[in-house]
C-alpha cells in the first residue's frame, strides 16, 4: 500500500487460444485468483499461479490495476 492508501489489484488467468494473443479459449474456465490491496501482493499471487501452470504454455495470468479503472486520475502503483 502506498502512503496507507489501498490500490486495488485483480489477478486472474486462463488458457489462451493463441500464444501471441490475449483471447481466452473458454471464459467459463477463467481462474479468478483474487483481489489484492497492493501491487506487491498481487505480483506474489501472480507468480505463484504462473509457476504452478508452467507446464501449460497456453496458460497465462494477469495483474489488473483495478484502482486505475476506479479512479483513472490517480494512475500509479
C-alpha positions as CSV (number, residue, x, y, z in Angstrom):
1,X,0.0,0.0,0.0
2,X,1.3,3.4,-0.9
3,X,1.0,6.1,1.9
4,X,-1.6,3.9,3.6
5,X,-3.9,4.1,0.6
6,X,-5.4,1.0,-0.8
7,X,-4.5,0.4,-4.5
8,X,-6.8,-2.5,-5.6
9,X,-5.4,-5.1,-8.0
10,X,-7.1,-8.1,-9.5
11,X,-5.3,-11.3,-10.5
12,X,-6.8,-13.8,-13.0
13,X,-5.8,-16.2,-15.7
14,X,-6.8,-18.8,-18.2
15,X,-5.9,-20.8,-21.2
16,X,-5.3,-18.7,-24.3
17,X,-6.5,-19.5,-27.8
18,X,-3.2,-18.3,-29.3
19,X,0.2,-17.8,-27.7
20,X,0.5,-14.4,-29.3
21,X,-2.9,-13.1,-28.2
22,X,-4.9,-12.4,-25.1
23,X,-8.2,-14.1,-26.1
24,X,-9.2,-16.9,-23.8
25,X,-10.1,-20.4,-25.0
26,X,-13.1,-20.7,-22.6
27,X,-14.3,-17.8,-20.5
28,X,-16.2,-20.1,-18.2
29,X,-12.9,-21.7,-17.1
30,X,-11.2,-18.4,-16.1
31,X,-9.3,-18.8,-12.9
32,X,-10.1,-15.9,-10.5
33,X,-7.1,-15.7,-8.2
34,X,-8.4,-12.8,-6.2
35,X,-8.3,-9.1,-5.3
36,X,-5.3,-7.6,-3.6
37,X,-4.7,-4.3,-1.7
38,X,-1.4,-3.5,-3.4
39,X,0.8,-4.3,-6.4
40,X,3.4,-6.3,-4.5
41,X,0.9,-8.8,-3.1
42,X,-0.8,-9.1,-6.5
43,X,2.5,-9.9,-8.1
44,X,3.3,-12.5,-5.5
45,X,-0.1,-14.3,-6.2
46,X,0.5,-13.9,-10.0
47,X,4.0,-15.5,-9.7
48,X,2.6,-18.5,-7.7
49,X,-0.1,-19.2,-10.2
50,X,2.2,-18.7,-13.2
51,X,4.8,-21.1,-11.8
52,X,2.2,-23.7,-10.9
53,X,0.9,-23.8,-14.5
54,X,4.3,-23.6,-16.2
55,X,3.7,-26.9,-18.0
56,X,0.8,-25.5,-20.0
57,X,2.2,-23.0,-22.5
58,X,-1.2,-21.6,-23.2
59,X,-2.0,-20.7,-19.6
60,X,-1.5,-17.0,-18.7
61,X,-2.2,-15.0,-15.6
62,X,-2.6,-11.2,-15.5
63,X,-2.4,-8.5,-12.9
64,X,-5.1,-5.8,-13.5
65,X,-4.8,-2.4,-11.8
66,X,-8.4,-2.0,-10.6
67,X,-7.6,1.2,-8.9
68,X,-6.9,2.8,-12.3
69,X,-10.3,1.8,-13.5
70,X,-12.0,3.1,-10.3
71,X,-10.1,6.4,-10.4
72,X,-8.0,7.0,-13.6
73,X,-6.7,10.3,-12.3
74,X,-4.5,8.5,-9.8
75,X,-2.5,6.4,-12.2
76,X,0.3,5.0,-10.1
77,X,1.3,1.6,-8.5
